[in-house]
Amino acid sequence: MSAEIQAAGRGNLFAALPPSAGGEIFQTLFANPRCRVERIVSHGHASAPGEWYDQAGDEWVALLAGAAVLRFEGGDDDGDDVKLKVGDWLVIPAHRRHRVESTSADALWLAVHCAADPAK
């Protein structure tokens, strides 16, 4: 689910968190042609079995609350798991296939999506 936050250029990342809606809630905080900043509320979300994200641009993501496990496609059937706790951040390069294995009920993310490099 995606929602736009209508604000006058400021806000609080922890204010007005949306209630659980059965999946992740993506809220755009800022966007221009080169990047998009999102607040993501997970509420215990996990990717559907067999579902992988494969994004055209790079992503920087930080976990602001809760806990999460991301799985990156690897050389074996299990892939590579990355366990995240509050304050952890990571870079997900363009086309690095990944999925959300699990999140706590209070998981809150900040994500910065960068536009794909047209030279690649």
N, C-alpha and C positions, 0 to 999 in steps of 0.2 A: 504494500500500500504506500502511496506517495502523497505528500501534502506540501503545499507551499506555506512558508511562514511569512505573513505580511507584516513587516516591521519597518521602522524608520532608520534602519542601519545599525540597530543595537538590540541586545536582548540578554537573556541568561540561559545558558545551556541546560540548567537543571530546573527551570521554571516551566510550568504548564505541560508536564509530561503527559502524553496521551495515554488513555487506558488501553489495556490489551485488546487487540482486534483480531486475534487469531493468526498473526504473522508479524513480520517486521514492519515497522512504520518508518518511512524515509521522509525527512523534512528538509527541504532545501533552505539553507540559511543565507547563501550568497551564490551567485552564478554570473559568469561572463563567458565569452566564447572560448577561453582557454582553461577555465577551471570551474568546479562546482564544489561547494562545501555543504555537507549534509550532517544532520543529527539523525542517528538511527537508534530507535528504541526496539529492543529485541523481545522482551517478555518470554524468555524460554524457547526462542525460535531455533530450529535446525533446518538445514536444507533438506528438501525431499530426497529420498533414496535415488541415487544415480544422477542427481542434478548438480552441475558444476557451473560456476561463474567463469566466463572467459571474456574479459573486458578489453576493449580496444585501446584504452589509455592506462597510464599508471595510476595507482591509488595509494594514498597514505592514510592509515587508519589508526586511531588511538581508542583504547577502552577507558572510558571515564568512570564507569561504575560496573559492579558485577564481575562476572567471569565468563570466559568463552574459550572454545576450542575450534580452531580453523584447521582444515585438512588441505594440504597442497598435493596435487597429483604428482606422484613420484614413480620410481622405477619398479615398485612392487605393488601388489594388490591393495595394501593398506595405505600407501601414500605416506606423506610426512605430516604429522600433527604438530601444531603450535598451540600451547596452552597460554592464555593471556589472563593477566590479573589487572586490577586497577592501576592505571598509569602506563601500562605497556603500549607500545606503538610499533608498527611495522610498515614496510613498503611492499606493496604487491605490484610487481612489474606488469606491464601490458601483456596480455595473453598467458599469464601464469594461472593455469586452471586451479580453482580452489572452491571450497564449499564450507559452510558453517556446520560443524559437527554437533555443537551444543552451545547454549548460552544460559546463564542464570536468569531467573525471572526479572531481575533488576538491571540487566545489561543495557548500557548506554554507550554509544560510540560517537566519535567525531570522525568523519571521513572527508578527505580532499581528493577529488577526481580530477586528473589532468587530461586535457584533450590529447588525442593520439597525435604523434609526430607525423606530419604528412610526408616526411622524407623517408620514413621506414616502410 
